[in-house]
Amino acid sequence: MAHLVSRRNPYIIGRPIDDPKLLFGRQDLFCFFEDNLNPVKSLNWSKDN
Protein backbone atom coordinates (compact mmCIF):
# COMPACT_ATOMS: atom_id res chain seq x y z
CA MET A 1 0.00 0.00 0.00
CA ALA A 2 1.35 3.46 -0.97
CA HIS A 3 2.17 5.99 1.72
CA LEU A 4 0.35 9.29 1.07
CA VAL A 5 2.16 12.53 1.90
CA SER A 6 0.05 15.55 2.79
CA ARG A 7 1.29 18.67 0.99
CA ARG A 8 0.46 22.25 1.83
CA ASN A 9 -1.52 24.14 -0.83
CA PRO A 10 0.75 26.93 -2.23
CA TYR A 11 -2.22 29.08 -3.27
CA ILE A 12 -3.71 31.66 -0.96
CA ILE A 13 -7.47 31.58 -0.66
CA GLY A 14 -9.03 34.94 -0.02
CA ARG A 15 -9.33 38.39 -1.53
CA PRO A 16 -7.73 38.98 -4.92
CA ILE A 17 -4.64 41.18 -4.99
CA ASP A 18 -5.80 44.61 -6.13
CA ASP A 19 -2.86 46.73 -4.99
CA PRO A 20 -0.30 47.07 -7.83
CA LYS A 21 2.49 47.42 -5.25
CA LEU A 22 1.90 43.79 -4.24
CA LEU A 23 2.50 42.52 -7.79
CA PHE A 24 6.27 42.57 -8.10
CA GLY A 25 8.99 40.48 -9.70
CA ARG A 26 7.06 39.45 -12.81
CA GLN A 27 7.05 42.63 -14.91
CA ASP A 28 9.11 40.97 -17.68
CA LEU A 29 6.61 38.10 -17.83
CA PHE A 30 3.63 40.46 -17.99
CA CYS A 31 5.31 42.42 -20.78
CA PHE A 32 5.91 39.18 -22.69
CA PHE A 33 2.22 38.28 -22.38
CA GLU A 34 1.14 41.73 -23.47
CA ASP A 35 3.49 41.74 -26.48
CA ASN A 36 2.70 38.22 -27.65
CA LEU A 37 -0.97 37.71 -26.81
CA ASN A 38 -2.38 40.99 -28.06
CA PRO A 39 -3.55 40.22 -31.63
CA VAL A 40 -3.56 43.87 -32.72
CA LYS A 41 0.08 44.43 -31.74
CA SER A 42 1.23 41.17 -33.34
CA LEU A 43 -0.03 42.11 -36.80
CA ASN A 44 2.57 43.55 -39.15
CA TRP A 45 1.03 46.02 -41.57
CA SER A 46 4.27 47.02 -43.32
CA LYS A 47 4.31 47.16 -47.14
CA ASP A 48 7.94 45.95 -47.16
CA ASN A 49 7.07 42.34 -46.18
QUITA-V307630 format. One line per field, one symbol per residue. phi: phi as a letter, one per 40 degrees, with the letter a starting at -180 (. if undefined). psi: psi as a letter, one per 30 degrees, with the letter a starting at -180 (. if undefined). A space follows every 50 residues. Layout:
# QUITA-V307630
phi=???
psi=???
This chain:
# QUITA-V307630
phi=.cccbcbccccccicccbcdcccbgbdccccccccbbccccccbbcccc
psi=kkkkkkkkkfkkkakljgjfffjlfgeeeeeeeeeffjfeffkjgkff.
